[in-house]
Amino acid sequence: MAYRLAGDEFAVTCPSGDTPFVSEAIAQAIRALTMQGFTFGGASHGSVQRNETESLERLKQVADQRMYEQKTTRKSIGVRSSVG
């Protein structure tokens, strides 16, 4: 399930824990945007497994932290999109 949190922020829950599936879905969406002419489009994401944290609030914080780390890295090397 995908949920819009605010602006351009979304949360995806995957009860099966199949984060590679979610990463590939994001990569496909980025490729589709690029093919449609959105050459400057991009996305950063952060994923976390439920068993990595002690609370749901911490789960969100960890995912958010990972997303911002990826975003910073992506910007510093000039990459349009990053999934993985």
N, C-alpha and C positions, 0 to 999 in steps of 0.2 A: 504494500500500500504506500502511496505517496501522499504527502501532506504539504501544503504551502504554509510556511511559518510566517514569513513577512517578506515583502519586496521580492528579491530574487533568491530567497533562502527556502529550501525544501528539506523535508525529512522523509526518508524511506525506511519502512520497517520490513524486515524479512524474517518471519518466524522460523524458517528453516535454517537460518544462519548462513545462507549461500551468498556471502559477500562477493565472490568472484562473478556471480550472475549479475548482481547489481552493478559492479564495476563495468562489465561488458555492456550492459544496457546504457549506461552513461556514455561510454565510448561510442556506441552506435548513434546515440542522439547527437553527439558532437559531430560525427562524420556526416550525418544527415543535414545538419545546419550548414556545414561547410559546402556540401554538394548543392545546397539551395542558394548559395551565394553569400552566406554570412561568414565571410572569411576571417573576420576579426572576433568571431564568437569563441567562447571558451567556457570551461567549467573546472572548478576545483571541488574536491569532495574529501570528506574524512569519514572513515568507517570505524566501528567499534563493535565488538561482540559483547553480548549481555553479561557474560561471565567475567569480563574484565573490570567491572565496576561494582561498587557496593550499593549504588542507588540509581534510579532513573535520571535524577538531576545530574549526577556525575557522568552518566552515559552521554548525555547531551553535551556536557562540557568537554569531554574527551574527543568526541566526534568533531566538535567545533574547533578545538585546538588543532587537531590534525588537518582539518580543512584549511585553516589559516596558514599553517606551516607549508602546506602544499601550494597554496596561493602565492606566498612569499617566494618560494623557490621558483615557481613558474614565472613570476614576474622578473625575477633577477636574471634568469637565463633567456628571457624573451620567448617563451613557448606559449602559443595560443591556448592550448588546452592540455589538461593533464588528468589522466585516469590511471589508477593503479595503487 
